[in-house]
Amino acid sequence: MTTPAPRTGLQLRSLVTADGTLELSLASETLAPPAEDEVIVRMQASPINPSDIGLLFGAADMATATYSGTATLPVVKASIPARLMPGMGARIGQSMPVGNEGAGVVVDAGSSAAAQGLLGKTVAVLGGAMYSQFRSLKAAQCLPLPEGTTAAEGASCFVNPLTSLGMVETMRREGHTALVHTAAASNLGQMLNKICLKDGIKLVNIVRKPEQEVLLRALGASWVCDASKPTFMADLTAALVETGATIAFDATGGGKLAGQILTCMEAAINKTAKEYSRYGSMTHKQVYIYGGLDTSPTEFNRSFGMAWGMGGWLLFPFLQKVGPATAQALKERVAAELKTTFASSYSAEVSLAEALQADAINVYGQRATGTKYLINPSK
């Protein structure tokens, strides 16, 4: 039996230096032949999610970015404001690989039956460092894609689909019957809308632009509130009265939106209350912040009684909490509905080197609806 040769390829890295500089570059990486229960995947597609941008750019001000290197080995540098450097302390001096999820073809496999069974197959993978030409993983980390599914179709198989399903599962487990979602016109928001329509769950969508409201209503959304309208608070309260939603997932994080949602939830509950309570309603109202599209401080006025909560929500702790059986059931639903409920769209496909060009960074760095990029490391 011939021993497979090591595989060498490029990997996108993000480095924060002690002097407050972010440096993005491509590094050569050599992978050893796979162990018994491992495979090597030639990566063909990996999305640039907001969570990836958080690691990629750190706290850098990308308006200060400078570009050097060559067309095939570009280097990007940007300054990190001094006030934000304390938050970068844990990663100073570490050249960190980027990319939460992706898909590609298994080109090498260890001797175990599970690994050998994946050889030559297109698989979706989760586990970081996906902006790489080759990625070594345990066979158990791979999800074989249905026959006829491309790597691009399966690249966003985990983060957005499992996050949207996780929100619905959290809603059910915590005793709520309807939910609110912000930045709702995003790829994730569109998936959540499809899930709720299919499962008969009332969903209140919050957007920031009129055209985003048009988009969601065309997809069948019944409740869409535009935060840019002067009637936003009244519109949101009315939608909450109709739906009874008492749990929200907020992708913005900063600003006043989380507090406004709690205020409107309280107002909606009080519209049907039978008696007055000086402590506010006894119905628990919950907002989970799961993103940071707005990096300003979270602000709120406590105008929603005492039965409320505001906290963080992340996909990976959620999956650990619900356990492997529930997590596997969610993954199987994603695989079954990959081309329908969980289909993703991208505004552009770029190579590793192209992802570090100014024109690309200036688009996907906006983290705006319609600007999601797909990296093809094999391009």
N, C-alpha and C positions, 0 to 999 in steps of 0.2 A: 504494500500500500504506500503510495506516494504522500509524503507530508506536505500539506499546502504551504506555499510560500507566504511570508508576511505581506501585508498589503499597506501601501503608503498612499496617503491622500491629504488634501487640504482641509483645514478646519478653521471656522471663524472664531476669533477670540476677542474678548473684551477685558481690558486692563485698566485699573485705576491706580495712579501713582501717588506717592506721598505729597507731591507738590500740587495736587489738585488737577491733574490732567487725565482725561479719558483717552485711551488709545485703542482703536479697532484695527485688526489686521488679520491676515490669513497665515496660519502656521502649518508646517508639514508635520504629519503625525503618522507613525508606523504602528500598525496593529499586529500583535502576535497571532499565530494560527489559533482558531477557536478551541476552547476546552471542550470536554465531552458534552456538556449541556449548553453550549453556546453556538451562536451563528454570527456571521458577518454579513451585514446588509449594505449593498451599494445604494446610498440614499439618492432618491430621484425627486423628492418633493417634501418641503417642510414649510408650513405657514409662518408668517411673522404676526404673531398674536400680540395684543397689548402687554401680556405678561412677559413675553419675550423682549419687547422693547424696554421694559423696566430693567431687565438685566443687561441688555445690549448697551443702552445709553447711560444707565445709572442715573446720577443726579446732574449730569452734564447739561450745559446750555448749548444745544446743537446749533444755535445761531452763531456761535463762535468757532464752528468747525473749520478746520483746514485740511486740505487733501494733498497727499504726496504719494510716493511709491511709484509703481508701474501699473499698467492696465491690468495685468494678471495678478499682481501682488500689491494692491492699494493699501494705503495707511491713512486712517482718519484720526485726527486729534481734536479734542474740544475741552474747554475749561469747565471746571466744576466750581460753582460759587462757594466761597469760604464757609458761609453759614450752613451749607448742606454737606460739607465734608464729614462732620461727625457721624452722619448716617451711613457713610461709605467705609468707616473704619475697619469693619470685618473683612473687607475684600481688597484692601490696599496691597499692592504687590502681587496679587494673584491673577494670572492670565486665565480667564474663565471661558469655557466653551458655552455656546448659546444654542437655544432651540429646544423647546419642550417635546415636540412631537413631529412625526413625519411618516413617510412610507418609502419603500424601495424593494429591491429584489435581493433575496438571500443568495449570496454567491459562494459562501463557504459554510460548512456546518461541522460540528463535532460528531462524535461517534454514537451518541445516544439516539434512540429511535425518534424521540421528539424533535431533535435537531435535524436529523437526516430527513424527516418528513417535511421539513420546510424548504429544503434545498430547491432553488429555482422558482420558488413561489413569491408573489408580491404580497408584502405584509405591511401592516400599520404598526408603528412602534411608539412607545412612550418611555421617557427616561432621561431627557436632557442631552445636550451636545449633538443635536440633530443637524445643525448647520455644518455638516461634515460630509466628505465624499464617501467615507466608509464608517460604519458604526458597529462595534462589537456589543452583543447583547445576549442575555439568557434567552433560550428558546421560549420560556414561559412569558417573556415580555412581548412577544410578537402575536399579533392578531392576523391570521390569514384572511385576506380580502376575498369576497365572493368572486367567482369566475367572471372574467370580463370587466373587472373593476381596475381602473388605472391607479398608479401611485398618486397622481394629482387628486383623484376623486377620494382617495383614502387618507390623504395627508392630514386632514383636520378631523380625524376619526375620534379623537379623545377629548381634548381640552374643551372646546365649545359644546359638543354633544353631551359629554358627561357633566359639564357644569350646568347646562340647562336642565338635564334630567335630575341632577342633584338638587337644584332649586325646588323642583316639584316634589321630590322625595322628602326634602326638609320640611316643606309646607305641610305635607301629610303627617309626618312623624310628630310635628309640633302642634297638631290639632287645628290648623287653619284650613280654610276651604277655598280661598282665592288669593291671588298674589299680585304684586306691583313690580314692574321692572323698569329701570331707567336705561338711557342710551339704547332704547328698544329697537331702533332700526338697524343695529349692528347685525353681523352674521349670526352671533349668538342670540340676539333678540328675535331675529326672524325664525330661528330654530325653536325657541321657546314658544313663540306664537303658534307655530305648527303643532307642537306637542300639546299645548293647551286646547287648541281646536279639536285635535284628534281625541283627546282624553276627556273632553267636556268640562274643562276647568276655566273659570272666569279669570281673565288676565287684563290688568290695567297697564297700558304701555305709556311711558313718558318719553317724549322726544324733545328736540331742541330747535327743530326747523319745520316749517309748513310742508316742505316736500317730503320729509320723513313721515309725517302723518299720512300723506297721500299714499306713500309706498306701503305702509302697514295696513291701511284700510283696503288697498287692492289685494292684499294677501288674506283678507277676511277678518282682520281685527275689529272687534266691536267697540272697544274702549281705548281711545288714543288721546292723550292730553299733551298739548304743546306748551312747554315751559316758557317759551318766548312770548306768549300771548298775555295781555293784561288780565284776562279772565282765568288764568291758569289755576289759581287756588280754588275758585268756584267750580271750574270744570272737573278738577281732581276730586273735590268733595262729592260732587254729583256722581262721578264714576264709582267712588267707594261706597256710596249709599246703594247703588244698583248691584254691585258685586259682593259687598261685604268683605272685601280684602283687608286683612289685618297683618300681613307680612309683606315686606318689600326687599328687593335685592338691588342695591345701588352701585352702579359701575363708576360713578363720578367721584365719590369719596369726599372731596372738599366742597366748600361753599355751603349754601343754605338748604340744598334740596332734601337731604335726609330729614332735617327738622321740619321742613314744610310737609313732607309726606306724613310724619307722625301727627302734626297739627291737623291735617285734613282727615286722617283716620279718626281722630278724636271728635272732630266736628261731625263726621258722618255718623258715628255711633250715637252722638248726642241728639241727632235729628229724630231718632226713633226711641230715645230713652223715655221710660215711664216716670222716672223721678230724678230729682236733682241730687248730686253728690258733690260736696265741696272738694273732694279729693279726685274728681274726675271719674271717668268710666272705669269699671273693674275689668273690662275686656283688655287682655294683653295685646299690645301693638308692638311689632318688632321690625326693625330695619337692619339688614345685614349689608355692610359695605364690603364689596368683593373686588373693587378696582380703584384706580386712582387717576381717572381722566382729568380731574381737577385737582391739582397739587396744592391748592391753598388750604388753610385750616378748615376743619368741619365746624360750622356754626349752627347753633339752634337756640331758640327760646323755649323754655319749658312751659308750653301752653297746651299740654296734652295729658294732664293728670299724672298719676303715679304708676300706672300699670303699663310700662313700656320698656323697651330694651333697644340698645344700639350696639352693634359689635361687628366683628370681622367674620368673613366666611371665605374659606379657600377649598379648592377641589380636593387636594390630596389628603388633608386631615379628615374631610368628609368621607372619602372612600375608606380610610382606615377605620373610622367610627362605625360605618355601616357593615363592615366585614366583607370577606372575599365572596361569599355567596351572592349578596346583593350587588356588589360591584360587578361580578361576572354577568349577572342578569341584565344590568344596565348596558354593559358592553355588547351583549348579544343583541339587544334591541337596536343599538347603533348600527351594528353590522347588517341587520335585517332591513333597516330603513335608510341605508347610506345614500342612496340616490334620490330619496324623496324628502323625508322629514329633516335629515341631517346633511343634505347637500350644501356644499360651500361654494362661494364664487370669489374670484380674485380679479383685481384690476390689472395685474401684470405678473409675469413670471420672469425671474431674474436668476443669474448665476451667482455664486458666492462673491465673485469680484464685483459684479454689477450691483449687488446689494450694498456695497460700500462706496458707490458713486453719489455725488451730491444730488443729482436729479432724482434718484430713487429715495434717498434719505429724506429729502424735502417733501416727498409725497407720503410714504408710509409712516414717517415720523409724526404726521398729524394725528394719527390714531382716529381718523374720521371715517364715517360711513362711506363705503365705496372706494377706500384707499388701501384695502388689504392686499399685501403682496405674498407671492409664493416663491420660495427659493428652490431652485433645482440644482443641487450641488453637482450633478453629473453634466450640467449644461456646459 
